[in-house]
Amino acid sequence: MKFPGRRRHKHYFPVEAKDPLTNQLNSTERLQRSYITGIDQIVVDIEAKVDQAFLDEFQLRRGMSQVIDSDITNALYDRLKLDDMIDYEFAGGTIGNTMHNYSTLADDRSVLLGVMSENIKIGSYAYRFLCNTSSRVDLDYLQPVDGPIGRCFTLIDETGERTFAISAGLMNHLRPESIDKELIENSSALVISAYLMRTQGDETMTEATMQAVKYANDADVPVVLTLGTKFLIEQDPSWWADFVKKHVDILAMNEEEGLAITGFEDPLLAADKALDWTDLVICTAGEKGLFMAGYVDEQFKRETEYPLLPGAIADFNRYEFSRAMRKDDCQNPIRAYSHTAPFMGGPDSIKNTNGAGDCALAAVLHDLSANVYHKLNVANSAKHQQPAMTYSSLAQISKYANRASYEVLVQHSPRLSRGLPEREDCLEQVYWDQ
């Protein structure tokens, strides 16, 4: 995929360093950069294969995400180590994964906010997190704490069902005063997850997140929310719907989370319902692929060149060649939808589904940031006569997101180790040319 963001130069002398003899007026100008900011609970993911008896032993509810205390955490980790059951240990966190994948895809800066252990020992969980995070992710704004970061155990049973056990440590102790207002105001987007609202006692993460959201809302910076888990949403779906309506511009979810918050099992109808509250929706649906829904002004709509698709909404992909806009920026808003089947039908064997949705969101954020980058540097371009949120059409973004998530499905780590190839060896280039 070709985007106008910062890319590796093919030539020794970069294009922006033009000959001062022929371009004296612009010799001192430098391209302005765009970046994405995310807030996360800083955790290390520990993956292991277990059986039901193991879950019962530690009183863990199968298929759910639950917080465990330090005593159970230590006993659980010791047992996994003793029986040599741990398959992988990775830097994790929904937003941490998204920021890493964004920086890998875009080869550009993102900023991660959260907490980090002040004293780091080689081999510790904090050390593992730093080692497995892209150098393009700016960690300078992390708040130091005197204690451990979080640990998330992903326990997979024989059916493939995943059970999450989370040891919070001090990951929820990000303070509101640690949120840099200017950093948020100059971001292309602020990315948060529903997990940040699950705090208790003296934990301040929710308060800090709401402070950042307020800064973003006041500065008209898009707020991106990823729902994370259906179990959290099911506890109070009306509260989440109201939160999205008040504060969120882009909503990312899978079909289960879509059902929890909208009541619609069909991912297309769930995305359509979410448009009542927000401007752009990304809904991943496993083997069904990826659905996107957004708004476009009547005067800027573009009809698809593909066959019209049947579904819960007839001919729903008619305007999928349109670029997404905020509803408030439309004089006559109409809804546009797109669907893309899994890249190449999905991998032959799925190594890990954890992080695939985060990677798809990272691709969407790359396109959004590319639009901001282009507007900063070519403000008078005809491209920006339309006040769009994205650089590309819904159809192209959906393809890009599917392609990116494929890379996570075929590996064990939820984080990309490299960007996507410029040309595909595995299929005709026509996939991208359409």
C-alpha positions in Angstrom: 0.0 0.0 0.0 1.3 3.5 -0.8 0.5 6.2 1.7 1.8 9.8 1.9 3.3 9.2 5.4 7.0 9.0 6.2 8.6 6.2 4.3 12.1 4.8 4.0 13.9 6.7 1.2 15.1 4.7 -1.8 17.7 7.3 -2.6 20.6 8.7 -0.5 19.5 12.3 -0.7 15.9 12.7 0.5 13.5 14.6 -1.8 12.8 17.2 0.9 16.4 18.3 0.8 16.1 20.1 -2.5 18.9 21.9 -4.4 19.1 25.3 -2.8 20.2 26.8 -6.2 17.0 25.9 -7.9 14.6 26.0 -4.9 15.9 28.8 -2.6 12.5 29.8 -1.3 11.8 26.4 0.1 15.3 25.4 1.2 14.6 25.8 4.9 11.2 24.2 4.9 10.8 20.8 6.6 7.9 18.4 6.3 5.6 18.5 9.3 5.0 15.1 11.0 1.8 13.6 12.3 1.6 11.1 15.1 -0.9 9.0 17.1 -1.2 8.9 20.9 -2.6 6.0 22.9 -3.2 5.2 26.5 -2.8 1.7 27.9 -2.4 -0.5 30.8 1.2 -1.5 30.4 1.3 -5.3 30.6 3.3 -8.4 29.5 1.3 -11.2 27.9 2.0 -14.7 29.0 0.5 -17.5 26.8 0.1 -21.1 27.9 -1.9 -24.2 27.0 -4.1 -25.5 29.9 -7.0 -27.8 30.6 -10.3 -27.2 32.5 -8.8 -28.7 35.7 -6.1 -26.1 35.7 -8.7 -23.3 35.4 -10.7 -24.8 38.2 -7.6 -25.1 40.4 -7.1 -21.3 40.2 -10.8 -20.5 40.2 -10.7 -19.0 36.7 -13.9 -18.7 34.7 -13.5 -20.2 31.2 -13.6 -17.8 28.3 -13.7 -14.6 30.5 -11.3 -11.8 31.3 -10.8 -11.5 35.1 -8.5 -9.6 37.5 -6.5 -11.8 40.0 -4.6 -10.7 43.1 -0.9 -10.9 43.6 -1.0 -14.2 45.6 -2.9 -16.0 42.8 -0.6 -14.4 40.2 2.6 -15.7 41.8 1.1 -19.2 42.4 -0.2 -19.3 38.8 3.1 -18.2 37.3 5.2 -20.6 39.5 3.0 -23.5 38.4 3.3 -22.6 34.7 7.0 -22.3 35.1 7.3 -25.5 37.1 5.4 -27.6 34.6 7.0 -25.9 31.6 3.6 -24.8 30.2 4.5 -21.3 29.0 4.6 -21.0 25.2 5.4 -17.3 24.8 5.9 -14.1 26.8 5.3 -10.9 24.8 4.9 -7.2 25.4 1.1 -6.8 25.4 -1.8 -4.5 26.0 -4.5 -3.7 23.4 -3.3 -0.1 22.8 0.4 -1.0 23.3 0.0 -3.6 20.5 -1.9 -1.0 18.3 0.8 1.6 18.8 3.6 -0.8 18.0 1.8 -2.1 14.9 1.0 1.4 13.7 4.7 2.5 14.0 5.8 -0.7 12.2 3.3 -0.2 9.4 3.9 3.6 9.1 7.6 3.6 10.0 6.8 6.7 12.0 6.2 8.0 15.5 3.4 7.0 17.9 3.3 8.0 21.6 2.3 5.5 24.4 1.0 6.8 27.7 0.9 4.6 30.8 3.1 3.7 33.7 6.5 2.0 33.8 8.5 0.5 36.6 11.1 3.0 37.8 13.7 0.4 38.6 14.1 -2.1 35.8 16.1 -5.3 36.0 17.3 -7.3 33.1 14.8 -10.2 32.5 12.0 -8.5 34.4 8.5 -8.0 32.9 9.2 -4.3 32.4 12.4 -5.2 30.6 10.6 -7.6 28.3 8.0 -4.9 27.5 10.7 -2.4 26.4 12.6 -5.0 24.4 9.6 -6.0 22.4 8.3 -2.5 21.6 9.2 -0.7 18.4 11.8 2.0 18.7 9.4 4.2 16.8 7.0 4.1 19.8 7.8 7.1 21.9 7.9 6.0 25.6 9.3 9.2 27.0 5.9 10.2 28.4 5.4 7.0 30.5 4.9 7.8 34.2 7.4 6.1 36.5 6.0 4.0 39.4 7.7 2.2 42.3 6.4 -1.3 41.6 5.6 -3.9 38.9 3.7 -3.4 35.7 0.8 -5.7 34.8 0.8 -9.3 33.7 -1.9 -10.9 31.5 -2.1 -14.6 31.3 -3.7 -16.0 28.1 -4.7 -19.5 28.9 -5.8 -21.6 25.9 -7.7 -24.8 26.4 -8.0 -27.8 24.0 -11.0 -26.2 22.2 -9.0 -23.0 21.5 -11.1 -21.0 24.0 -9.0 -18.2 25.6 -9.3 -17.3 29.3 -7.6 -14.2 30.5 -6.3 -13.7 34.0 -4.9 -10.2 34.6 -2.6 -9.2 37.5 -2.9 -5.4 37.6 0.3 -4.5 39.5 0.5 -0.7 39.3 -0.7 -0.5 35.7 -3.9 1.4 36.6 -2.0 4.2 38.6 -1.6 6.6 35.7 -2.4 10.0 37.2 -4.3 12.8 35.4 -1.4 15.3 35.9 0.8 12.9 33.8 -1.3 13.6 30.7 0.4 16.2 28.6 -2.3 18.6 27.2 -0.2 19.8 24.2 0.7 16.3 23.3 -2.9 15.3 23.0 -4.0 18.5 21.2 -1.4 18.0 18.4 -2.1 14.3 17.9 -3.8 12.9 14.8 -5.9 10.8 17.1 -6.2 9.6 20.7 -6.7 5.8 21.1 -8.2 4.3 24.2 -9.7 1.0 25.2 -12.7 -0.1 27.3 -10.3 -1.8 29.8 -9.2 1.7 31.0 -12.6 2.2 32.6 -12.3 -1.0 34.7 -10.6 0.4 37.9 -11.2 0.3 41.6 -10.0 1.6 44.9 -7.2 4.1 44.6 -6.5 3.4 41.0 -6.5 6.6 38.9 -6.3 5.3 35.3 -10.0 6.1 34.5 -9.6 9.6 35.8 -6.4 10.1 33.7 -8.1 8.7 30.6 -11.1 11.0 30.9 -8.7 13.9 31.3 -7.1 13.0 28.0 -10.4 12.5 26.3 -11.5 15.9 27.4 -8.3 17.4 25.9 -9.0 15.6 22.7 -12.7 16.5 22.5 -11.9 20.2 23.2 -9.2 20.3 20.5 -11.4 18.4 18.0 -8.9 15.5 17.9 -10.6 12.2 16.9 -11.0 9.8 19.9 -10.8 6.1 18.9 -12.3 3.5 21.3 -11.6 -0.2 21.0 -14.1 -2.2 23.1 -11.7 -5.0 24.0 -14.0 -7.7 25.5 -17.8 -8.4 25.3 -18.0 -9.3 29.0 -17.1 -5.8 30.1 -19.6 -4.2 27.7 -22.4 -6.6 28.7 -22.3 -5.3 32.3 -23.8 -2.0 31.2 -24.3 -1.6 27.4 -26.4 1.6 27.8 -23.5 3.3 29.6 -21.1 2.4 26.9 -23.5 3.6 24.2 -23.8 6.9 26.0 -20.0 7.2 26.4 -19.5 6.6 22.7 -22.1 9.2 21.8 -20.6 11.8 24.0 -16.8 11.3 23.5 -15.9 8.9 20.6 -15.4 9.5 16.9 -14.2 6.1 15.8 -15.4 2.8 17.3 -13.5 -0.5 16.8 -15.1 -3.8 17.8 -15.6 -7.5 16.9 -19.0 -9.1 16.2 -19.3 -10.3 19.8 -18.7 -6.8 21.2 -21.0 -5.4 18.6 -23.7 -7.6 19.8 -23.1 -6.6 23.4 -23.3 -2.9 22.8 -25.9 -2.7 20.0 -28.0 -5.9 20.5 -27.5 -6.9 16.8 -25.8 -10.2 16.0 -25.2 -9.3 12.4 -22.0 -7.3 12.2 -23.3 -5.1 9.4 -26.4 -4.2 11.5 -24.3 -3.7 14.6 -22.0 -1.3 12.7 -25.0 0.5 11.3 -26.5 0.9 14.8 -23.2 2.2 16.2 -23.3 5.0 13.5 -26.2 6.5 15.6 -23.5 7.4 18.2 -20.3 7.8 16.3 -18.8 8.8 12.9 -16.8 5.7 11.8 -17.1 2.0 12.8 -14.7 -0.9 12.3 -16.1 -4.3 13.0 -14.0 -7.5 12.6 -16.0 -10.7 12.2 -13.6 -13.5 12.1 -14.0 -15.7 9.0 -16.6 -13.3 7.7 -14.0 -10.6 7.3 -14.1 -6.9 8.2 -17.0 -4.5 8.0 -16.7 -0.7 8.0 -19.4 1.9 8.3 -19.2 5.7 8.1 -20.7 8.9 6.8 -20.1 10.9 3.6 -21.7 14.1 2.4 -24.0 13.6 -0.6 -21.8 15.8 -2.8 -18.7 13.7 -2.2 -20.2 10.1 -2.4 -18.5 7.7 -4.8 -20.2 4.6 -6.1 -18.4 1.3 -6.1 -17.1 -0.4 -9.2 -17.7 -3.8 -7.6 -20.9 -5.8 -7.7 -23.5 -4.7 -5.2 -23.7 -7.0 -2.3 -26.8 -8.4 -0.6 -27.1 -8.4 3.2 -29.1 -7.2 6.1 -28.9 -3.8 4.3 -29.6 -4.2 0.6 -26.7 -3.1 -1.7 -24.9 -1.9 1.4 -21.5 -1.4 -0.4 -22.9 1.0 -3.0 -20.8 4.0 -1.7 -17.8 2.1 -0.4 -15.4 4.1 -2.7 -16.2 7.2 -0.5 -13.9 8.7 2.1 -15.2 8.8 5.6 -16.3 12.1 7.1 -17.5 13.3 10.4 -21.3 13.5 10.4 -21.2 17.1 11.6 -19.0 18.0 8.6 -21.7 16.8 6.2 -24.4 19.1 4.9 -26.4 16.1 3.7 -24.9 13.0 5.4 -25.5 9.5 4.0 -24.2 6.2 5.4 -21.6 4.3 3.5 -20.5 0.7 4.2 -17.8 -1.7 3.0 -17.0 -5.3 3.5 -13.8 -7.3 2.7 -13.4 -11.0 3.1 -10.3 -12.3 4.9 -7.0 -11.8 2.9 -6.5 -14.9 0.7 -9.4 -16.6 2.6 -7.4 -16.5 5.8 -4.2 -18.5 6.6 -3.9 -22.2 6.3 -3.5 -22.4 10.1 -4.1 -19.7 12.6 -1.3 -19.5 15.2 -3.0 -16.8 17.3 -6.1 -14.6 17.1 -4.9 -12.4 20.0 -4.0 -9.0 18.5 -5.5 -9.4 15.0 -8.1 -6.8 15.7 -5.5 -4.5 17.1 -3.4 -4.8 13.9 -6.5 -4.1 11.8 -7.1 -0.9 13.8 -3.4 0.1 13.4 -3.9 0.0 9.6 -7.0 2.3 9.9 -5.0 4.7 12.1 -2.2 4.7 9.5 -4.6 5.9 6.9 -6.1 8.5 9.2 -2.7 9.8 10.2 -1.6 9.9 6.5 -4.6 12.2 5.8 -3.5 14.6 8.5 0.2 14.4 7.3 -0.9 15.3 3.7 -3.1 18.1 4.9 -0.3 19.6 7.1 2.1 19.6 4.1 -0.1 20.1 1.1 -3.0 22.0 2.6 -4.1 23.5 -0.8 -4.4 20.0 -2.4 -7.7 19.3 -4.1 -7.9 16.2 -2.0 -8.7 18.4 1.0 -11.7 20.2 -0.5 -13.5 17.4 1.1 -13.1 17.5 4.9 -12.6 13.8 5.2 -11.3 11.9 8.2 -9.4 9.3 6.0 -7.0 9.5 3.1 -8.4 6.5 1.3 -11.8 5.1 0.6 -13.6 2.7 3.0 -13.0 -0.1 0.5 -9.2 0.4 0.4 -8.9 0.8 4.1 -10.8 -2.4 4.7 -8.4 -4.3 2.4 -5.4 -2.8 4.1 -6.7 -3.7 7.6 -7.5 -7.3 6.4 -4.0 -7.6 5.0 -2.3 -6.3 8.1 -4.3 -8.6 10.5 -3.4 -11.6 8.3 0.3 -11.1 9.4 -0.7 -11.5 13.1 -2.9 -14.6 12.5 0.1 -16.5 11.0 2.5 -15.8 13.9 2.4 -16.3 17.6 3.2 -12.7 18.6 0.3 -10.1 18.6 2.9 -7.6 17.4 4.3 -7.2 13.9 8.0 -7.7 13.5 8.2 -5.9 10.1 6.0 -3.8 7.8 4.1 -5.2 4.8 5.9 -5.8 1.5 5.5 -3.2 -1.3 4.7 -6.0 -3.7 3.0 -9.3 -2.8 4.7 -12.6 -3.8 1.6 -14.6 -2.9 -1.0 -13.2 -5.2 -1.5 -10.9 -8.2 -0.9 -7.2 -7.7 -4.5 -6.6 -9.0 -5.7 -7.1 -5.3 -4.4 -3.7 -4.5 -5.0 -2.1 -7.9 -8.8 -2.6 -7.6 
